[in-house]
Amino acid sequence: MDADVIDLADKLSLFSEHWSPKAVARLNDYEVKVVKIKGEFVWHSHEHTDELFLVISGRLTIRLRDRDVVLGPGQLFVVPRGVEHCPVAEDEVHAVLIEPEGTVNTGDAGGPLTAVVESL
């Protein structure tokens, strides 16, 4: 990845698959990722790290065991470390994730939705 201006819409136009985050920048030991979300993900948690979701387009619901957090464009939410959550989107959502490099998208759940993060 070059140290240059990053156009998020351009990066999002380079792929179509859902639940497959792509790294577009690094900030210290963190990755900035873009992702397309549609449908329901798996319940999971990240024991050692918080996870930031920033919605660019669409409407994202992050289910927590005690409530739902609903985000629209320009809104963000930080899921605290160790908190079980399940992202859900009825229609396609474009979002930015910020989390430590190497964070597994399915956290402690694993399974077929576990993605290998590629750089764009």
C-alpha positions in Angstrom: 0.0 0.0 0.0 1.3 3.4 -1.0 1.4 6.4 1.3 -1.2 8.3 -0.7 -4.7 9.5 -0.6 -7.1 6.6 -0.3 -10.5 6.8 -2.1 -12.8 4.5 -0.1 -15.4 4.4 -2.9 -12.7 3.4 -5.4 -11.4 0.7 -3.1 -14.9 -0.7 -2.5 -15.5 -0.8 -6.2 -12.7 -3.3 -6.6 -14.5 -6.3 -5.0 -18.1 -7.6 -4.6 -18.0 -10.3 -2.0 -19.6 -9.8 1.4 -17.9 -10.4 4.8 -14.4 -10.2 3.2 -12.6 -7.2 4.6 -9.8 -5.6 2.6 -6.9 -3.7 4.1 -6.5 -0.2 2.6 -4.1 1.4 5.1 -2.1 0.8 8.2 -1.9 3.1 11.3 0.8 2.0 13.6 -0.1 -1.7 14.4 -3.7 -1.2 13.2 -5.3 -2.0 9.9 -7.9 0.2 8.2 -10.2 -2.1 6.3 -13.2 -1.7 3.9 -15.9 -4.3 3.9 -19.2 -5.0 2.2 -21.8 -6.5 4.6 -25.1 -8.2 3.7 -27.1 -10.7 5.7 -26.2 -12.0 9.1 -22.7 -12.7 10.4 -21.8 -15.1 13.2 -22.0 -14.3 16.9 -18.4 -13.7 18.1 -16.1 -11.7 20.3 -12.5 -10.5 20.2 -11.0 -11.2 23.5 -8.0 -8.9 23.3 -9.2 -5.9 21.2 -12.0 -3.4 20.6 -13.4 -3.3 17.0 -14.5 0.0 15.3 -17.3 0.0 12.7 -17.8 3.1 10.6 -20.7 3.0 8.2 -20.1 4.7 4.8 -23.4 3.6 3.2 -26.4 1.6 4.2 -27.8 0.6 7.6 -25.9 -1.7 9.9 -27.3 -3.4 13.0 -24.8 -4.7 15.5 -26.5 -7.1 17.7 -25.3 -7.3 21.3 -26.6 -9.7 23.9 -28.4 -6.9 25.7 -29.4 -4.5 22.8 -29.1 -3.7 19.2 -27.0 -0.8 17.9 -28.2 0.6 14.6 -25.8 2.7 12.5 -26.4 4.8 9.4 -23.9 6.6 7.0 -21.4 8.6 8.9 -22.0 6.8 12.2 -19.6 4.6 14.1 -19.6 2.3 17.0 -16.8 0.6 19.0 -17.5 -2.9 20.2 -15.5 -3.3 23.4 -13.1 -6.2 23.7 -14.7 -9.4 24.9 -18.2 -8.3 24.0 -20.1 -10.8 21.9 -21.7 -9.2 18.8 -23.3 -10.1 15.5 -23.4 -7.6 12.6 -26.5 -7.8 10.4 -27.5 -5.9 7.3 -30.7 -6.4 5.4 -29.4 -4.5 2.4 -25.7 -4.1 1.4 -23.6 -1.9 3.7 -20.2 -0.4 3.0 -18.1 0.1 6.1 -14.7 0.8 7.4 -13.2 -1.4 10.2 -10.2 -0.4 12.3 -8.6 -3.1 14.4 -5.1 -4.4 15.2 -3.3 -6.1 12.3 -4.0 -9.8 12.2 -7.4 -9.6 13.9 -9.6 -12.5 12.7 -13.0 -11.3 11.5 -14.9 -14.2 13.1 -13.0 -13.7 16.4 -13.4 -16.7 18.7 -16.1 -18.3 16.6 -14.1 -19.3 13.5 -16.0 -21.1 10.8 -16.6 -20.7 7.0 -16.9 -16.9 7.2 -13.4 -16.5 8.4 -11.6 -14.3 5.9 -8.0 -14.0 4.9 -7.5 -10.2 4.7 -6.0 -9.0 1.4 -4.6 -5.6 0.8 -6.0 -3.4 -1.9 
